[in-house]
Amino acid sequence: MSDHHHKETFVTKYIFSQDHKMISKQFLITGMFMGIIAVLMSMLFRLQLAWPDTSFSIIEAFLGRHQTDGVMSPDIYLALVTIHGTIMVFFVLTAGLSGTFSNLLIPLQIGARDMASGFLNMISYWLFFLSSVIMVISLFVEAGPASAGWTVYPPLSALPQAIPGSGAGMTLWLVSMAIFIASSLIGALNYIVTVLNLRTKGMKMTRLPLTIWAFFITAIIGVVSFPVLLSAALLLVFDRSFGTSFYLSDIFISGEVLHYQGGSPVLFEHLFWFLGHPEVYIVLLPALGITSEVISTNARKPIFGYRAMVMSIMAIAFLSTIVWGHHMFISGMNPFLGSVFTFTTLLIAIPSAVKAFNYVTTLWKGNLQLNPAMLFSIGLVSTFVTGGLTGLVLGDSALDINIHDTYFVVAHFHLVMGVSAIFGMYAGIYHWFPKMYGRMMNKKMGYWHFWITIICSYGVFWPMHFIGLAGLPRRYYSNTAFPMFNDLADINVVITIFALVGGAAQIIFLANYFISIYRGEKATQNPWKSNTLEWTTPVEHIHGNWPGKLPEVHRWAYDYSKRVDANDDDSDYLHGADFVPQTTPLLEGEEPS
Amino acid sequence: MLALFYIFIGVAMGVSVWQITRILDFRGVIANDEDNAKQGKYAIYFMVFLYAMMIYCLIAMNVIMLPESASIEGEHDDRLFNITFWLIGIVQFIMQFLIFYFTFKYRGNKNNKAKFYADSHKLEMIWTIIPAVVLVILIGYGLWQWNNVMDIEDEDAVVIEVYAYQWGWHARYAGDDNTLGAGNVNYIKGINTMGVDMSDVNAQDDKQVTELYLPKGKKVHFKFRSQDVLHSAYMPHFRAQMNCVPGMVTEFAFTPKYTTEEMRMQSEVREKTKGINKIRAAKGEDFYEFDYLLLCNKICGTSHYSMQMKITVVEQEEYEAWVSEQPTLATVIQ
């Protein structure tokens, strides 16, 4: 690093920083800001779902011309669910999660002074920032933001006549997403190159912590699938603005026949889900990687089945690119394709099951240090199992027919990717906060945050499965138009109460986070007694991460509680402590694990 | 203005939390044995809460579920669903127990040592192979049923076209020749709301209706079109759903198993209807009677949430009588 001793100004240090540690914090704060917007939106539409005809002054306050007497309009309801989904999936759980932790941990855990290209890394963040700004601006356009669902299927998303949000709001949505994709591609390429080229001496691929494996594979999936979404978005721009007919054909709307001929919305669905499904794993894998690391450290035990974990990450990544059709069983595509996609989809259950079993086995006979990060990781395993299992129902094309696009799906994916990934993100924040800010977060508030959040998550999403099984479609502004859904009203009220409490509980986290930045207890160098390299850097951040030489790695990351006699659980620790940092050389005659 | 007020309240709450935490001891940062003991206990309490909620929902919400399949093809869907549900239910109960029980049982203590246990090929083989075998069964049954449902060829089937638009449904019966006349948006004009090509001989005896009547025990072959955006024709009681895509015709078929009357007499349906009517009576709304419905299940704009069409299943004779009463397009449009 040539700029090792560069003089830094305020601008180069805090704004146009090229230091991966600062960029990771920028990603996190921006992601949190977007997250707050998306959570507030969900609170508003939950109010509408629980009490459809009731006037709320808070709705009056926030929705302005999109409401009458405190009751939101159907169009803005659709806009809220659309933007909630978009922000959560892309801005919070992709950029906020991957952007934060890949940036923070890849150089620190592989022993590199920074990312392969600090400049591109900075560009990646500022593109993300720009796309966030555009997305936020789109909320304020006259006719309302994009409202065709986060999947933006044409023709609804292509024709302003079809829904008001498909005017300027949709244009901004597409621009924002295009910039977002550029940001995440630049980021992903950087992560891949860094992991492949900048590992320190002794850090073989087989010694990488599982976090790095997860970030690395995630980046590869991103590079493979995000460009397809970009092309889908571009073709949609052409259809919207230049009169092409990629997705449109035979349309009669507001009293006139449109000129479009020969296109098909099904094409868009294919292109969208070719990203859309891998995206689930782009969101989830980093969370699982963080969990592997946090569970192992806090259980004071090696992660069970390291090789199997790596293999299953790879298997999931590979399979994730050939299952997109399970979102389209009833889209009108050839039924034979449905059979193929059912087969590949259900196969994903195998590596996922291996991961879940391996986590549970890691807990078994551990010495669990129940820090907030550890609890969130355990919570992740719990919600991942609950949400994953219902995937067996949805992935089976014959069963999907009847629950497709019902609340059963909403419950499923919120648990398996929404809640799980958020839990992974929280686990990561509590665990690596000392590395980010040199201070610790408060544990008492962490505990409150965790228990309220997990209770409310289950309180919201477990009953929601049953509304879906009762046949209630998602994206309904209210279910009062159907007497057959009258008996679901009470459940909706319960769900909304859990959602409001759960949403409010996040204030505890925000308070803890921001207060701890300034007032938290000063961190020690290795507070969790962890093996990985990031805890060998000084608490105070320096450019280039390590003063002097880079550390040398001699073992894998999971030598926790290694014994003198491998077969005797009562024997002493081999290295005198229940952890052995990766920089510790092997003793004479010590078997590498 | 009011929004600013709410934001102000939010900020004030944040500041007060800040002030409260100033008084609190902010130095507790790493879990000690006392925390481990406490949190381990909470894990058990949470497990009790989770189990109570799961079981309560499974039992109490039975009554709001859809009744048994009203189509013959859907019977296997129900069976496959039950098998899958039992299976994942069992796995769910075991896994959640292990997760939270282990959290409690192995809570940290400075006198304890964790077991160094990094690998076991035997165990990993077991939990790779068992899910694989189970999945083979599920996939096998699932694919067999999928092919079953998707096999819509049947010469005797009643052919019906369902046409979706923002925000409602039209339907067209194929008439005596059981063949639908061609349709395209270019022909939409006046009362020809489905865009039927009236120069097509097959179109003359077609019959456009606002409500669906289906014969019990006879296969119904649906052809779906859409006028403007994507819609999805969702008939949950028949375990049937298919998207309506502008620019193409999609298809689905099923055989109704119970007439509407028979369905109304079923105990599951009666119980659900009773519950609904209790709620409606309390709100002063009129009495509800069970009917099959066609709903829209693909986001399609403002009134997506109310787009519906009534379906009535009747005996064959009654169906024939009803159909013969409907005027043909030729007479209506001329």
Chai-1 contact restraints between the chains, C-beta under 6 A:
chainA,res_idxA,chainB,res_idxB,connection_type,confidence,min_distance_angstrom,max_distance_angstrom,comment,restraint_id
A,A61,B,L2,contact,1.0,0.0,6.0,A-B,restraint_1
A,A61,B,A3,contact,1.0,0.0,6.0,A-B,restraint_2
A,A61,B,Y6,contact,1.0,0.0,6.0,A-B,restraint_3
A,F62,B,A3,contact,1.0,0.0,6.0,A-B,restraint_4
A,P74,B,T302,contact,1.0,0.0,6.0,A-B,restraint_5
A,D75,B,T302,contact,1.0,0.0,6.0,A-B,restraint_6
A,G149,B,I299,contact,1.0,0.0,6.0,A-B,restraint_7
A,Y153,B,L230,contact,1.0,0.0,6.0,A-B,restraint_8
A,P155,B,V229,contact,1.0,0.0,6.0,A-B,restraint_9
A,L156,B,V229,contact,1.0,0.0,6.0,A-B,restraint_10
A,A162,B,V229,contact,1.0,0.0,6.0,A-B,restraint_11
A,A162,B,G301,contact,1.0,0.0,6.0,A-B,restraint_12
A,I163,B,G301,contact,1.0,0.0,6.0,A-B,restraint_13
A,S249,B,G247,contact,1.0,0.0,6.0,A-B,restraint_14
A,D250,B,V185,contact,1.0,0.0,6.0,A-B,restraint_15
A,D250,B,P246,contact,1.0,0.0,6.0,A-B,restraint_16
A,D250,B,G247,contact,1.0,0.0,6.0,A-B,restraint_17
A,I251,B,D228,contact,1.0,0.0,6.0,A-B,restraint_18
A,I251,B,P246,contact,1.0,0.0,6.0,A-B,restraint_19
A,F252,B,V185,contact,1.0,0.0,6.0,A-B,restraint_20
A,F252,B,I188,contact,1.0,0.0,6.0,A-B,restraint_21
A,F252,B,Q227,contact,1.0,0.0,6.0,A-B,restraint_22
A,I253,B,D228,contact,1.0,0.0,6.0,A-B,restraint_23
A,V257,B,V185,contact,1.0,0.0,6.0,A-B,restraint_24
A,V257,B,N186,contact,1.0,0.0,6.0,A-B,restraint_25
A,S264,B,G247,contact,1.0,0.0,6.0,A-B,restraint_26
A,P265,B,L230,contact,1.0,0.0,6.0,A-B,restraint_27
A,P265,B,V245,contact,1.0,0.0,6.0,A-B,restraint_28
A,R300,B,A114,contact,1.0,0.0,6.0,A-B,restraint_29
A,K301,B,A114,contact,1.0,0.0,6.0,A-B,restraint_30
A,P302,B,A118,contact,1.0,0.0,6.0,A-B,restraint_31
A,G305,B,D119,contact,1.0,0.0,6.0,A-B,restraint_32
A,G305,B,E124,contact,1.0,0.0,6.0,A-B,restraint_33
A,A308,B,E124,contact,1.0,0.0,6.0,A-B,restraint_34
A,I330,B,Q241,contact,1.0,0.0,6.0,A-B,restraint_35
A,I330,B,M242,contact,1.0,0.0,6.0,A-B,restraint_36
A,I330,B,N243,contact,1.0,0.0,6.0,A-B,restraint_37
A,S331,B,N243,contact,1.0,0.0,6.0,A-B,restraint_38
A,G332,B,N243,contact,1.0,0.0,6.0,A-B,restraint_39
A,G332,B,V245,contact,1.0,0.0,6.0,A-B,restraint_40
A,G332,B,T250,contact,1.0,0.0,6.0,A-B,restraint_41
A,P335,B,M150,contact,1.0,0.0,6.0,A-B,restraint_42
A,S339,B,L143,contact,1.0,0.0,6.0,A-B,restraint_43
A,T342,B,G142,contact,1.0,0.0,6.0,A-B,restraint_44
A,F343,B,I139,contact,1.0,0.0,6.0,A-B,restraint_45
A,L346,B,L135,contact,1.0,0.0,6.0,A-B,restraint_46
A,L346,B,I139,contact,1.0,0.0,6.0,A-B,restraint_47
A,A349,B,L135,contact,1.0,0.0,6.0,A-B,restraint_48
A,I350,B,P131,contact,1.0,0.0,6.0,A-B,restraint_49
A,I350,B,A132,contact,1.0,0.0,6.0,A-B,restraint_50
A,A353,B,P131,contact,1.0,0.0,6.0,A-B,restraint_51
A,V354,B,T128,contact,1.0,0.0,6.0,A-B,restraint_52
A,F357,B,W127,contact,1.0,0.0,6.0,A-B,restraint_53
A,V360,B,L98,contact,1.0,0.0,6.0,A-B,restraint_54
A,L363,B,F102,contact,1.0,0.0,6.0,A-B,restraint_55
A,W364,B,F102,contact,1.0,0.0,6.0,A-B,restraint_56
A,K365,B,K115,contact,1.0,0.0,6.0,A-B,restraint_57
A,G366,B,Y106,contact,1.0,0.0,6.0,A-B,restraint_58
A,G366,B,A114,contact,1.0,0.0,6.0,A-B,restraint_59
A,N367,B,G108,contact,1.0,0.0,6.0,A-B,restraint_60
A,N367,B,N112,contact,1.0,0.0,6.0,A-B,restraint_61
A,N367,B,A114,contact,1.0,0.0,6.0,A-B,restraint_62
A,L368,B,Y106,contact,1.0,0.0,6.0,A-B,restraint_63
A,L368,B,R107,contact,1.0,0.0,6.0,A-B,restraint_64
A,L368,B,G108,contact,1.0,0.0,6.0,A-B,restraint_65
A,Q369,B,A31,contact,1.0,0.0,6.0,A-B,restraint_66
A,Q369,B,G108,contact,1.0,0.0,6.0,A-B,restraint_67
A,L370,B,A31,contact,1.0,0.0,6.0,A-B,restraint_68
A,L370,B,N36,contact,1.0,0.0,6.0,A-B,restraint_69
A,L370,B,Q39,contact,1.0,0.0,6.0,A-B,restraint_70
A,N371,B,A31,contact,1.0,0.0,6.0,A-B,restraint_71
A,I378,B,T103,contact,1.0,0.0,6.0,A-B,restraint_72
A,V381,B,I99,contact,1.0,0.0,6.0,A-B,restraint_73
A,S382,B,I99,contact,1.0,0.0,6.0,A-B,restraint_74
A,V385,B,M95,contact,1.0,0.0,6.0,A-B,restraint_75
A,L389,B,I88,contact,1.0,0.0,6.0,A-B,restraint_76
A,L389,B,Q92,contact,1.0,0.0,6.0,A-B,restraint_77
A,L392,B,T84,contact,1.0,0.0,6.0,A-B,restraint_78
A,L392,B,I88,contact,1.0,0.0,6.0,A-B,restraint_79
A,V393,B,T84,contact,1.0,0.0,6.0,A-B,restraint_80
A,D396,B,G142,contact,1.0,0.0,6.0,A-B,restraint_81
A,S397,B,W146,contact,1.0,0.0,6.0,A-B,restraint_82
A,A398,B,D77,contact,1.0,0.0,6.0,A-B,restraint_83
A,A398,B,G142,contact,1.0,0.0,6.0,A-B,restraint_84
A,A398,B,Q145,contact,1.0,0.0,6.0,A-B,restraint_85
A,A398,B,W146,contact,1.0,0.0,6.0,A-B,restraint_86
A,L399,B,F81,contact,1.0,0.0,6.0,A-B,restraint_87
A,I401,B,Q241,contact,1.0,0.0,6.0,A-B,restraint_88
A,N402,B,R239,contact,1.0,0.0,6.0,A-B,restraint_89
A,H404,B,Q241,contact,1.0,0.0,6.0,A-B,restraint_90
A,D405,B,N297,contact,1.0,0.0,6.0,A-B,restraint_91
A,M440,B,V29,contact,1.0,0.0,6.0,A-B,restraint_92
A,N442,B,F26,contact,1.0,0.0,6.0,A-B,restraint_93
A,K443,B,G28,contact,1.0,0.0,6.0,A-B,restraint_94
A,K443,B,V29,contact,1.0,0.0,6.0,A-B,restraint_95
A,K444,B,G28,contact,1.0,0.0,6.0,A-B,restraint_96
A,P463,B,C57,contact,1.0,0.0,6.0,A-B,restraint_97
A,F466,B,C57,contact,1.0,0.0,6.0,A-B,restraint_98
A,F466,B,M61,contact,1.0,0.0,6.0,A-B,restraint_99
A,L469,B,M65,contact,1.0,0.0,6.0,A-B,restraint_100
A,A470,B,I64,contact,1.0,0.0,6.0,A-B,restraint_101
A,A470,B,M65,contact,1.0,0.0,6.0,A-B,restraint_102
A,G471,B,L66,contact,1.0,0.0,6.0,A-B,restraint_103
A,G471,B,P236,contact,1.0,0.0,6.0,A-B,restraint_104
A,P473,B,N297,contact,1.0,0.0,6.0,A-B,restraint_105
A,R475,B,I299,contact,1.0,0.0,6.0,A-B,restraint_106
A,Y476,B,Y305,contact,1.0,0.0,6.0,A-B,restraint_107
A,Y477,B,Y305,contact,1.0,0.0,6.0,A-B,restraint_108
A,S478,B,Y305,contact,1.0,0.0,6.0,A-B,restraint_109
A,A481,B,Y305,contact,1.0,0.0,6.0,A-B,restraint_110
A,A481,B,S306,contact,1.0,0.0,6.0,A-B,restraint_111
A,P483,B,Y288,contact,1.0,0.0,6.0,A-B,restraint_112
A,N486,B,I276,contact,1.0,0.0,6.0,A-B,restraint_113
A,N486,B,I279,contact,1.0,0.0,6.0,A-B,restraint_114
A,D487,B,I64,contact,1.0,0.0,6.0,A-B,restraint_115
A,D487,B,G275,contact,1.0,0.0,6.0,A-B,restraint_116
A,D487,B,I276,contact,1.0,0.0,6.0,A-B,restraint_117
A,A511,B,V17,contact,1.0,0.0,6.0,A-B,restraint_118
A,I515,B,T21,contact,1.0,0.0,6.0,A-B,restraint_119
A,R519,B,F26,contact,1.0,0.0,6.0,A-B,restraint_120
A,E521,B,R27,contact,1.0,0.0,6.0,A-B,restraint_121
A,E521,B,V29,contact,1.0,0.0,6.0,A-B,restraint_122
A,S561,B,A114,contact,1.0,0.0,6.0,A-B,restraint_123
A,S561,B,F116,contact,1.0,0.0,6.0,A-B,restraint_124
A,K562,B,F116,contact,1.0,0.0,6.0,A-B,restraint_125
A,R563,B,F116,contact,1.0,0.0,6.0,A-B,restraint_126
A,D569,B,K115,contact,1.0,0.0,6.0,A-B,restraint_127
A,S593,B,A118,contact,1.0,0.0,6.0,A-B,restraint_128
